[in-house]
Amino acid sequence: MNDHLADRPYLLGDSFSAADAYLTWFFVLSDNARLDPSSYGHLNDYRQRVLNRPLIRQLIESDRAKDRDMDQRIIPD
């Protein structure tokens, strides 16, 4: 994955796609597993890029609030 992202901003090229949305959700949940992508430069850059998209940030915060309300503790703070 790191090599794949070396020459493109998103998984399928220049545009954010459903594949990126699924991988973004993995990144949100992977914090629970304490996975550290920092040794994979391109993957880490990609992770930061997708997690900082305004709509993605809004969706994560919305889901995090619902998670808290339901006391599920699935989405890390």
PyMOL Python script that loads the backbone (N, CA, C, O; Angstrom):
from pymol import cmd

cmd.read_pdbstr("""\
ATOM      1  N   MET A   1       0.835  -1.175   0.000  1.00  0.00           N
ATOM      2  CA  MET A   1       0.000   0.000   0.000  1.00  0.00           C
ATOM      3  C   MET A   1       0.888   1.249   0.000  1.00  0.00           C
ATOM      4  O   MET A   1       0.604   2.222  -0.699  1.00  0.00           O
ATOM      5  N   ASN A   2       1.950   1.210   0.783  1.00  0.00           N
ATOM      6  CA  ASN A   2       2.859   2.359   0.840  1.00  0.00           C
ATOM      7  C   ASN A   2       3.418   2.663  -0.545  1.00  0.00           C
ATOM      8  O   ASN A   2       3.435   3.819  -0.967  1.00  0.00           O
ATOM      9  N   ASP A   3       3.871   1.643  -1.249  1.00  0.00           N
ATOM     10  CA  ASP A   3       4.411   1.846  -2.598  1.00  0.00           C
ATOM     11  C   ASP A   3       3.326   2.317  -3.569  1.00  0.00           C
ATOM     12  O   ASP A   3       3.580   3.166  -4.424  1.00  0.00           O
ATOM     13  N   HIS A   4       2.139   1.774  -3.437  1.00  0.00           N
ATOM     14  CA  HIS A   4       1.026   2.152  -4.310  1.00  0.00           C
ATOM     15  C   HIS A   4       0.709   3.637  -4.185  1.00  0.00           C
ATOM     16  O   HIS A   4       0.368   4.287  -5.173  1.00  0.00           O
ATOM     17  N   LEU A   5       0.820   4.167  -2.987  1.00  0.00           N
ATOM     18  CA  LEU A   5       0.484   5.578  -2.741  1.00  0.00           C
ATOM     19  C   LEU A   5       1.650   6.527  -3.017  1.00  0.00           C
ATOM     20  O   LEU A   5       1.526   7.735  -2.820  1.00  0.00           O
ATOM     21  N   ALA A   6       2.756   5.998  -3.462  1.00  0.00           N
ATOM     22  CA  ALA A   6       3.941   6.830  -3.716  1.00  0.00           C
ATOM     23  C   ALA A   6       3.712   7.839  -4.835  1.00  0.00           C
ATOM     24  O   ALA A   6       4.295   8.924  -4.812  1.00  0.00           O
ATOM     25  N   ASP A   7       2.885   7.505  -5.801  1.00  0.00           N
ATOM     26  CA  ASP A   7       2.729   8.380  -6.966  1.00  0.00           C
ATOM     27  C   ASP A   7       1.286   8.795  -7.241  1.00  0.00           C
ATOM     28  O   ASP A   7       0.946   9.169  -8.364  1.00  0.00           O
ATOM     29  N   ARG A   8       0.443   8.727  -6.215  1.00  0.00           N
ATOM     30  CA  ARG A   8      -0.953   9.160  -6.382  1.00  0.00           C
ATOM     31  C   ARG A   8      -1.498   9.649  -5.049  1.00  0.00           C
ATOM     32  O   ARG A   8      -1.115   9.133  -3.998  1.00  0.00           O
ATOM     33  N   PRO A   9      -2.381  10.631  -5.077  1.00  0.00           N
ATOM     34  CA  PRO A   9      -2.917  11.166  -3.823  1.00  0.00           C
ATOM     35  C   PRO A   9      -3.974  10.263  -3.169  1.00  0.00           C
ATOM     36  O   PRO A   9      -4.167  10.313  -1.954  1.00  0.00           O
ATOM     37  N   TYR A  10      -4.650   9.447  -3.970  1.00  0.00           N
ATOM     38  CA  TYR A  10      -5.713   8.592  -3.447  1.00  0.00           C
ATOM     39  C   TYR A  10      -5.562   7.184  -4.030  1.00  0.00           C
ATOM     40  O   TYR A  10      -4.800   6.984  -4.976  1.00  0.00           O
ATOM     41  N   LEU A  11      -6.266   6.233  -3.484  1.00  0.00           N
ATOM     42  CA  LEU A  11      -6.097   4.842  -3.880  1.00  0.00           C
ATOM     43  C   LEU A  11      -6.288   4.598  -5.370  1.00  0.00           C
ATOM     44  O   LEU A  11      -5.547   3.821  -5.973  1.00  0.00           O
ATOM     45  N   LEU A  12      -7.278   5.258  -5.967  1.00  0.00           N
ATOM     46  CA  LEU A  12      -7.569   5.020  -7.376  1.00  0.00           C
ATOM     47  C   LEU A  12      -7.090   6.139  -8.285  1.00  0.00           C
ATOM     48  O   LEU A  12      -7.459   6.173  -9.459  1.00  0.00           O
ATOM     49  N   GLY A  13      -6.290   7.041  -7.779  1.00  0.00           N
ATOM     50  CA  GLY A  13      -5.758   8.116  -8.615  1.00  0.00           C
ATOM     51  C   GLY A  13      -5.864   9.476  -7.989  1.00  0.00           C
ATOM     52  O   GLY A  13      -5.444   9.692  -6.853  1.00  0.00           O
ATOM     53  N   ASP A  14      -6.443  10.413  -8.757  1.00  0.00           N
ATOM     54  CA  ASP A  14      -6.479  11.814  -8.323  1.00  0.00           C
ATOM     55  C   ASP A  14      -7.710  12.208  -7.521  1.00  0.00           C
ATOM     56  O   ASP A  14      -7.760  13.305  -6.966  1.00  0.00           O
ATOM     57  N   SER A  15      -8.706  11.328  -7.453  1.00  0.00           N
ATOM     58  CA  SER A  15      -9.967  11.680  -6.784  1.00  0.00           C
ATOM     59  C   SER A  15     -10.257  10.745  -5.621  1.00  0.00           C
ATOM     60  O   SER A  15      -9.988   9.546  -5.689  1.00  0.00           O
ATOM     61  N   PHE A  16     -10.809  11.308  -4.552  1.00  0.00           N
ATOM     62  CA  PHE A  16     -11.257  10.538  -3.400  1.00  0.00           C
ATOM     63  C   PHE A  16     -12.408   9.646  -3.836  1.00  0.00           C
ATOM     64  O   PHE A  16     -13.323  10.111  -4.516  1.00  0.00           O
ATOM     65  N   SER A  17     -12.379   8.362  -3.456  1.00  0.00           N
ATOM     66  CA  SER A  17     -13.397   7.404  -3.885  1.00  0.00           C
ATOM     67  C   SER A  17     -13.939   6.618  -2.691  1.00  0.00           C
ATOM     68  O   SER A  17     -13.504   6.811  -1.556  1.00  0.00           O
ATOM     69  N   ALA A  18     -14.887   5.736  -2.965  1.00  0.00           N
ATOM     70  CA  ALA A  18     -15.433   4.873  -1.916  1.00  0.00           C
ATOM     71  C   ALA A  18     -14.326   4.027  -1.288  1.00  0.00           C
ATOM     72  O   ALA A  18     -14.352   3.769  -0.085  1.00  0.00           O
ATOM     73  N   ALA A  19     -13.365   3.599  -2.088  1.00  0.00           N
ATOM     74  CA  ALA A  19     -12.238   2.816  -1.551  1.00  0.00           C
ATOM     75  C   ALA A  19     -11.478   3.627  -0.504  1.00  0.00           C
ATOM     76  O   ALA A  19     -11.064   3.088   0.523  1.00  0.00           O
ATOM     77  N   ASP A  20     -11.298   4.904  -0.761  1.00  0.00           N
ATOM     78  CA  ASP A  20     -10.623   5.777   0.210  1.00  0.00           C
ATOM     79  C   ASP A  20     -11.453   5.922   1.477  1.00  0.00           C
ATOM     80  O   ASP A  20     -10.905   5.948   2.579  1.00  0.00           O
ATOM     81  N   ALA A  21     -12.764   6.015   1.330  1.00  0.00           N
ATOM     82  CA  ALA A  21     -13.643   6.152   2.496  1.00  0.00           C
ATOM     83  C   ALA A  21     -13.532   4.921   3.388  1.00  0.00           C
ATOM     84  O   ALA A  21     -13.478   5.049   4.611  1.00  0.00           O
ATOM     85  N   TYR A  22     -13.497   3.739   2.797  1.00  0.00           N
ATOM     86  CA  TYR A  22     -13.358   2.518   3.594  1.00  0.00           C
ATOM     87  C   TYR A  22     -12.007   2.464   4.301  1.00  0.00           C
ATOM     88  O   TYR A  22     -11.938   2.108   5.477  1.00  0.00           O
ATOM     89  N   LEU A  23     -10.947   2.810   3.602  1.00  0.00           N
ATOM     90  CA  LEU A  23      -9.630   2.801   4.228  1.00  0.00           C
ATOM     91  C   LEU A  23      -9.541   3.871   5.315  1.00  0.00           C
ATOM     92  O   LEU A  23      -8.879   3.665   6.332  1.00  0.00           O
ATOM     93  N   THR A  24     -10.195   4.999   5.113  1.00  0.00           N
ATOM     94  CA  THR A  24     -10.221   6.051   6.125  1.00  0.00           C
ATOM     95  C   THR A  24     -10.883   5.535   7.400  1.00  0.00           C
ATOM     96  O   THR A  24     -10.397   5.793   8.501  1.00  0.00           O
ATOM     97  N   TRP A  25     -11.976   4.816   7.257  1.00  0.00           N
ATOM     98  CA  TRP A  25     -12.661   4.264   8.425  1.00  0.00           C
ATOM     99  C   TRP A  25     -11.748   3.275   9.153  1.00  0.00           C
ATOM    100  O   TRP A  25     -11.749   3.216  10.383  1.00  0.00           O
ATOM    101  N   PHE A  26     -10.973   2.499   8.393  1.00  0.00           N
ATOM    102  CA  PHE A  26      -9.985   1.615   9.010  1.00  0.00           C
ATOM    103  C   PHE A  26      -9.010   2.422   9.865  1.00  0.00           C
ATOM    104  O   PHE A  26      -8.692   2.027  10.987  1.00  0.00           O
ATOM    105  N   PHE A  27      -8.536   3.551   9.336  1.00  0.00           N
ATOM    106  CA  PHE A  27      -7.600   4.377  10.094  1.00  0.00           C
ATOM    107  C   PHE A  27      -8.228   4.883  11.395  1.00  0.00           C
ATOM    108  O   PHE A  27      -7.564   4.940  12.430  1.00  0.00           O
ATOM    109  N   VAL A  28      -9.494   5.245  11.337  1.00  0.00           N
ATOM    110  CA  VAL A  28     -10.181   5.720  12.541  1.00  0.00           C
ATOM    111  C   VAL A  28     -10.196   4.615  13.596  1.00  0.00           C
ATOM    112  O   VAL A  28      -9.866   4.851  14.758  1.00  0.00           O
ATOM    113  N   LEU A  29     -10.575   3.426  13.189  1.00  0.00           N
ATOM    114  CA  LEU A  29     -10.684   2.324  14.135  1.00  0.00           C
ATOM    115  C   LEU A  29      -9.333   1.733  14.519  1.00  0.00           C
ATOM    116  O   LEU A  29      -9.203   1.148  15.595  1.00  0.00           O
ATOM    117  N   SER A  30      -8.335   1.873  13.668  1.00  0.00           N
ATOM    118  CA  SER A  30      -7.023   1.273  13.942  1.00  0.00           C
ATOM    119  C   SER A  30      -6.329   1.910  15.136  1.00  0.00           C
ATOM    120  O   SER A  30      -5.404   1.320  15.696  1.00  0.00           O
ATOM    121  N   ASP A  31      -6.755   3.097  15.534  1.00  0.00           N
ATOM    122  CA  ASP A  31      -6.174   3.703  16.730  1.00  0.00           C
ATOM    123  C   ASP A  31      -6.420   2.827  17.955  1.00  0.00           C
ATOM    124  O   ASP A  31      -5.621   2.833  18.892  1.00  0.00           O
ATOM    125  N   ASN A  32      -7.517   2.075  17.952  1.00  0.00           N
ATOM    126  CA  ASN A  32      -7.790   1.152  19.062  1.00  0.00           C
ATOM    127  C   ASN A  32      -6.744   0.037  19.112  1.00  0.00           C
ATOM    128  O   ASN A  32      -6.423  -0.466  20.189  1.00  0.00           O
ATOM    129  N   ALA A  33      -6.219  -0.344  17.964  1.00  0.00           N
ATOM    130  CA  ALA A  33      -5.238  -1.428  17.889  1.00  0.00           C
ATOM    131  C   ALA A  33      -3.814  -0.912  18.057  1.00  0.00           C
ATOM    132  O   ALA A  33      -2.856  -1.685  18.065  1.00  0.00           O
ATOM    133  N   ARG A  34      -3.692   0.394  18.190  1.00  0.00           N
ATOM    134  CA  ARG A  34      -2.391   1.030  18.369  1.00  0.00           C
ATOM    135  C   ARG A  34      -1.430   0.704  17.225  1.00  0.00           C
ATOM    136  O   ARG A  34      -0.246   0.447  17.443  1.00  0.00           O
ATOM    137  N   LEU A  35      -1.960   0.721  16.010  1.00  0.00           N
ATOM    138  CA  LEU A  35      -1.113   0.530  14.830  1.00  0.00           C
ATOM    139  C   LEU A  35      -0.404   1.837  14.529  1.00  0.00           C
ATOM    140  O   LEU A  35      -1.014   2.905  14.590  1.00  0.00           O
ATOM    141  N   ASP A  36       0.855   1.764  14.211  1.00  0.00           N
ATOM    142  CA  ASP A  36       1.661   2.950  13.951  1.00  0.00           C
ATOM    143  C   ASP A  36       2.121   2.967  12.494  1.00  0.00           C
ATOM    144  O   ASP A  36       3.025   2.217  12.125  1.00  0.00           O
ATOM    145  N   PRO A  37       1.504   3.818  11.656  1.00  0.00           N
ATOM    146  CA  PRO A  37       1.885   3.865  10.241  1.00  0.00           C
ATOM    147  C   PRO A  37       3.090   4.764   9.964  1.00  0.00           C
ATOM    148  O   PRO A  37       3.453   4.956   8.804  1.00  0.00           O
ATOM    149  N   SER A  38       3.708   5.312  10.992  1.00  0.00           N
ATOM    150  CA  SER A  38       4.745   6.328  10.778  1.00  0.00           C
ATOM    151  C   SER A  38       5.958   5.824  10.008  1.00  0.00           C
ATOM    152  O   SER A  38       6.665   6.622   9.393  1.00  0.00           O
ATOM    153  N   SER A  39       6.215   4.528  10.026  1.00  0.00           N
ATOM    154  CA  SER A  39       7.362   4.018   9.276  1.00  0.00           C
ATOM    155  C   SER A  39       7.049   3.848   7.789  1.00  0.00           C
ATOM    156  O   SER A  39       7.932   3.498   7.007  1.00  0.00           O
ATOM    157  N   TYR A  40       5.816   4.090   7.402  1.00  0.00           N
ATOM    158  CA  TYR A  40       5.392   4.021   6.004  1.00  0.00           C
ATOM    159  C   TYR A  40       5.045   5.428   5.548  1.00  0.00           C
ATOM    160  O   TYR A  40       3.900   5.863   5.667  1.00  0.00           O
ATOM    161  N   GLY A  41       6.031   6.131   5.031  1.00  0.00           N
ATOM    162  CA  GLY A  41       5.890   7.551   4.711  1.00  0.00           C
ATOM    163  C   GLY A  41       4.707   7.900   3.832  1.00  0.00           C
ATOM    164  O   GLY A  41       3.933   8.797   4.168  1.00  0.00           O
ATOM    165  N   HIS A  42       4.549   7.208   2.710  1.00  0.00           N
ATOM    166  CA  HIS A  42       3.450   7.536   1.784  1.00  0.00           C
ATOM    167  C   HIS A  42       2.097   7.201   2.398  1.00  0.00           C
ATOM    168  O   HIS A  42       1.136   7.955   2.241  1.00  0.00           O
ATOM    169  N   LEU A  43       2.022   6.083   3.091  1.00  0.00           N
ATOM    170  CA  LEU A  43       0.774   5.691   3.742  1.00  0.00           C
ATOM    171  C   LEU A  43       0.426   6.666   4.864  1.00  0.00           C
ATOM    172  O   LEU A  43      -0.737   7.032   5.037  1.00  0.00           O
ATOM    173  N   ASN A  44       1.421   7.077   5.612  1.00  0.00           N
ATOM    174  CA  ASN A  44       1.181   8.032   6.692  1.00  0.00           C
ATOM    175  C   ASN A  44       0.734   9.385   6.139  1.00  0.00           C
ATOM    176  O   ASN A  44      -0.169  10.010   6.695  1.00  0.00           O
ATOM    177  N   ASP A  45       1.352   9.840   5.056  1.00  0.00           N
ATOM    178  CA  ASP A  45       0.922  11.091   4.413  1.00  0.00           C
ATOM    179  C   ASP A  45      -0.522  10.982   3.928  1.00  0.00           C
ATOM    180  O   ASP A  45      -1.323  11.899   4.110  1.00  0.00           O
ATOM    181  N   TYR A  46      -0.838   9.849   3.309  1.00  0.00           N
ATOM    182  CA  TYR A  46      -2.188   9.597   2.825  1.00  0.00           C
ATOM    183  C   TYR A  46      -3.176   9.623   4.002  1.00  0.00           C
ATOM    184  O   TYR A  46      -4.232  10.252   3.926  1.00  0.00           O
ATOM    185  N   ARG A  47      -2.814   8.931   5.084  1.00  0.00           N
ATOM    186  CA  ARG A  47      -3.666   8.883   6.271  1.00  0.00           C
ATOM    187  C   ARG A  47      -3.979  10.299   6.769  1.00  0.00           C
ATOM    188  O   ARG A  47      -5.136  10.625   7.036  1.00  0.00           O
ATOM    189  N   GLN A  48      -2.966  11.117   6.888  1.00  0.00           N
ATOM    190  CA  GLN A  48      -3.174  12.493   7.342  1.00  0.00           C
ATOM    191  C   GLN A  48      -4.055  13.273   6.362  1.00  0.00           C
ATOM    192  O   GLN A  48      -4.925  14.041   6.773  1.00  0.00           O
ATOM    193  N   ARG A  49      -3.820  13.069   5.069  1.00  0.00           N
ATOM    194  CA  ARG A  49      -4.585  13.784   4.045  1.00  0.00           C
ATOM    195  C   ARG A  49      -6.069  13.440   4.122  1.00  0.00           C
ATOM    196  O   ARG A  49      -6.917  14.332   4.094  1.00  0.00           O
ATOM    197  N   VAL A  50      -6.387  12.143   4.220  1.00  0.00           N
ATOM    198  CA  VAL A  50      -7.805  11.770   4.218  1.00  0.00           C
ATOM    199  C   VAL A  50      -8.483  12.106   5.546  1.00  0.00           C
ATOM    200  O   VAL A  50      -9.645  12.512   5.563  1.00  0.00           O
ATOM    201  N   LEU A  51      -7.769  11.940   6.651  1.00  0.00           N
ATOM    202  CA  LEU A  51      -8.378  12.245   7.947  1.00  0.00           C
ATOM    203  C   LEU A  51      -8.585  13.740   8.159  1.00  0.00           C
ATOM    204  O   LEU A  51      -9.359  14.139   9.029  1.00  0.00           O
ATOM    205  N   ASN A  52      -7.912  14.560   7.385  1.00  0.00           N
ATOM    206  CA  ASN A  52      -8.063  16.009   7.523  1.00  0.00           C
ATOM    207  C   ASN A  52      -9.027  16.618   6.505  1.00  0.00           C
ATOM    208  O   ASN A  52      -9.188  17.837   6.459  1.00  0.00           O
ATOM    209  N   ARG A  53      -9.660  15.791   5.700  1.00  0.00           N
ATOM    210  CA  ARG A  53     -10.689  16.317   4.795  1.00  0.00           C
ATOM    211  C   ARG A  53     -11.849  16.831   5.652  1.00  0.00           C
ATOM    212  O   ARG A  53     -12.293  16.125   6.558  1.00  0.00           O
ATOM    213  N   PRO A  54     -12.343  18.027   5.392  1.00  0.00           N
ATOM    214  CA  PRO A  54     -13.391  18.613   6.249  1.00  0.00           C
ATOM    215  C   PRO A  54     -14.620  17.722   6.446  1.00  0.00           C
ATOM    216  O   PRO A  54     -15.087  17.573   7.575  1.00  0.00           O
ATOM    217  N   LEU A  55     -15.146  17.135   5.392  1.00  0.00           N
ATOM    218  CA  LEU A  55     -16.340  16.302   5.551  1.00  0.00           C
ATOM    219  C   LEU A  55     -16.017  15.035   6.344  1.00  0.00           C
ATOM    220  O   LEU A  55     -16.836  14.582   7.145  1.00  0.00           O
ATOM    221  N   ILE A  56     -14.855  14.471   6.134  1.00  0.00           N
ATOM    222  CA  ILE A  56     -14.455  13.288   6.900  1.00  0.00           C
ATOM    223  C   ILE A  56     -14.350  13.638   8.380  1.00  0.00           C
ATOM    224  O   ILE A  56     -14.808  12.879   9.233  1.00  0.00           O
ATOM    225  N   ARG A  57     -13.753  14.775   8.684  1.00  0.00           N
ATOM    226  CA  ARG A  57     -13.625  15.200  10.087  1.00  0.00           C
ATOM    227  C   ARG A  57     -15.013  15.368  10.721  1.00  0.00           C
ATOM    228  O   ARG A  57     -15.229  14.975  11.868  1.00  0.00           O
ATOM    229  N   GLN A  58     -15.949  15.952   9.968  1.00  0.00           N
ATOM    230  CA  GLN A  58     -17.318  16.122  10.476  1.00  0.00           C
ATOM    231  C   GLN A  58     -17.974  14.766  10.742  1.00  0.00           C
ATOM    232  O   GLN A  58     -18.620  14.573  11.772  1.00  0.00           O
ATOM    233  N   LEU A  59     -17.807  13.842   9.815  1.00  0.00           N
ATOM    234  CA  LEU A  59     -18.411  12.518   9.980  1.00  0.00           C
ATOM    235  C   LEU A  59     -17.813  11.774  11.172  1.00  0.00           C
ATOM    236  O   LEU A  59     -18.534  11.126  11.930  1.00  0.00           O
ATOM    237  N   ILE A  60     -16.509  11.869  11.332  1.00  0.00           N
ATOM    238  CA  ILE A  60     -15.864  11.209  12.468  1.00  0.00           C
ATOM    239  C   ILE A  60     -16.383  11.793  13.785  1.00  0.00           C
ATOM    240  O   ILE A  60     -16.699  11.051  14.715  1.00  0.00           O
ATOM    241  N   GLU A  61     -16.469  13.098  13.858  1.00  0.00           N
ATOM    242  CA  GLU A  61     -16.965  13.734  15.092  1.00  0.00           C
ATOM    243  C   GLU A  61     -18.421  13.370  15.362  1.00  0.00           C
ATOM    244  O   GLU A  61     -18.808  13.146  16.509  1.00  0.00           O
ATOM    245  N   SER A  62     -19.220  13.312  14.311  1.00  0.00           N
ATOM    246  CA  SER A  62     -20.620  12.927  14.466  1.00  0.00           C
ATOM    247  C   SER A  62     -20.720  11.484  14.975  1.00  0.00           C
ATOM    248  O   SER A  62     -21.479  11.200  15.902  1.00  0.00           O
ATOM    249  N   ASP A  63     -19.954  10.584  14.368  1.00  0.00           N
ATOM    250  CA  ASP A  63     -19.964   9.189  14.811  1.00  0.00           C
ATOM    251  C   ASP A  63     -19.396   9.049  16.214  1.00  0.00           C
ATOM    252  O   ASP A  63     -19.875   8.228  16.996  1.00  0.00           O
ATOM    253  N   ARG A  64     -18.387   9.833  16.539  1.00  0.00           N
ATOM    254  CA  ARG A  64     -17.789   9.787  17.871  1.00  0.00           C
ATOM    255  C   ARG A  64     -18.824  10.217  18.922  1.00  0.00           C
ATOM    256  O   ARG A  64     -18.895   9.622  19.997  1.00  0.00           O
ATOM    257  N   ALA A  65     -19.620  11.239  18.619  1.00  0.00           N
ATOM    258  CA  ALA A  65     -20.657  11.698  19.548  1.00  0.00           C
ATOM    259  C   ALA A  65     -21.716  10.611  19.741  1.00  0.00           C
ATOM    260  O   ALA A  65     -22.148  10.365  20.867  1.00  0.00           O
ATOM    261  N   LYS A  66     -22.132   9.969  18.669  1.00  0.00           N
ATOM    262  CA  LYS A  66     -23.106   8.875  18.777  1.00  0.00           C
ATOM    263  C   LYS A  66     -22.524   7.719  19.577  1.00  0.00           C
ATOM    264  O   LYS A  66     -23.218   7.100  20.384  1.00  0.00           O
ATOM    265  N   ASP A  67     -21.257   7.433  19.350  1.00  0.00           N
ATOM    266  CA  ASP A  67     -20.564   6.374  20.065  1.00  0.00           C
ATOM    267  C   ASP A  67     -20.566   6.650  21.568  1.00  0.00           C
ATOM    268  O   ASP A  67     -20.822   5.755  22.374  1.00  0.00           O
ATOM    269  N   ARG A  68     -20.279   7.897  21.931  1.00  0.00           N
ATOM    270  CA  ARG A  68     -20.296   8.286  23.349  1.00  0.00           C
ATOM    271  C   ARG A  68     -21.702   8.168  23.935  1.00  0.00           C
ATOM    272  O   ARG A  68     -21.887   7.641  25.032  1.00  0.00           O
ATOM    273  N   ASP A  69     -22.699   8.672  23.181  1.00  0.00           N
ATOM    274  CA  ASP A  69     -24.084   8.614  23.653  1.00  0.00           C
ATOM    275  C   ASP A  69     -24.537   7.179  23.916  1.00  0.00           C
ATOM    276  O   ASP A  69     -25.299   6.919  24.847  1.00  0.00           O
ATOM    277  N   MET A  70     -24.066   6.266  23.097  1.00  0.00           N
ATOM    278  CA  MET A  70     -24.452   4.854  23.243  1.00  0.00           C
ATOM    279  C   MET A  70     -23.492   4.085  24.149  1.00  0.00           C
ATOM    280  O   MET A  70     -23.679   2.894  24.400  1.00  0.00           O
ATOM    281  N   ASP A  71     -22.455   4.786  24.639  1.00  0.00           N
ATOM    282  CA  ASP A  71     -21.455   4.199  25.531  1.00  0.00           C
ATOM    283  C   ASP A  71     -20.845   2.904  24.963  1.00  0.00           C
ATOM    284  O   ASP A  71     -20.710   1.897  25.657  1.00  0.00           O
ATOM    285  N   GLN A  72     -20.485   2.976  23.672  1.00  0.00           N
ATOM    286  CA  GLN A  72     -19.900   1.815  23.028  1.00  0.00           C
ATOM    287  C   GLN A  72     -18.379   1.821  23.033  1.00  0.00           C
ATOM    288  O   GLN A  72     -17.753   0.761  23.062  1.00  0.00           O
ATOM    289  N   ARG A  73     -17.790   2.989  23.004  1.00  0.00           N
ATOM    290  CA  ARG A  73     -16.327   3.142  23.026  1.00  0.00           C
ATOM    291  C   ARG A  73     -15.632   2.436  21.872  1.00  0.00           C
ATOM    292  O   ARG A  73     -14.602   1.787  22.054  1.00  0.00           O
ATOM    293  N   ILE A  74     -16.206   2.570  20.688  1.00  0.00           N
ATOM    294  CA  ILE A  74     -15.623   1.981  19.492  1.00  0.00           C
ATOM    295  C   ILE A  74     -14.656   2.950  18.836  1.00  0.00           C
ATOM    296  O   ILE A  74     -13.593   2.554  18.358  1.00  0.00           O
ATOM    297  N   ILE A  75     -15.032   4.224  18.815  1.00  0.00           N
ATOM    298  CA  ILE A  75     -14.239   5.248  18.131  1.00  0.00           C
ATOM    299  C   ILE A  75     -13.361   5.968  19.162  1.00  0.00           C
ATOM    300  O   ILE A  75     -13.876   6.623  20.068  1.00  0.00           O
ATOM    301  N   PRO A  76     -12.049   5.846  19.022  1.00  0.00           N
ATOM    302  CA  PRO A  76     -11.165   6.494  19.989  1.00  0.00           C
ATOM    303  C   PRO A  76     -11.241   8.011  19.922  1.00  0.00           C
ATOM    304  O   PRO A  76     -11.559   8.578  18.876  1.00  0.00           O
ATOM    305  N   ASP A  77     -10.949   8.664  21.037  1.00  0.00           N
ATOM    306  CA  ASP A  77     -10.930  10.127  21.077  1.00  0.00           C
ATOM    307  C   ASP A  77      -9.637  10.670  20.521  1.00  0.00           C
ATOM    308  O   ASP A  77      -9.446  11.885  20.477  1.00  0.00           O
TER     309      ASP A  77
END
""", "prot")
cmd.dss("prot")
cmd.show_as("cartoon", "prot")
cmd.util.cbc("prot")
cmd.orient("prot")
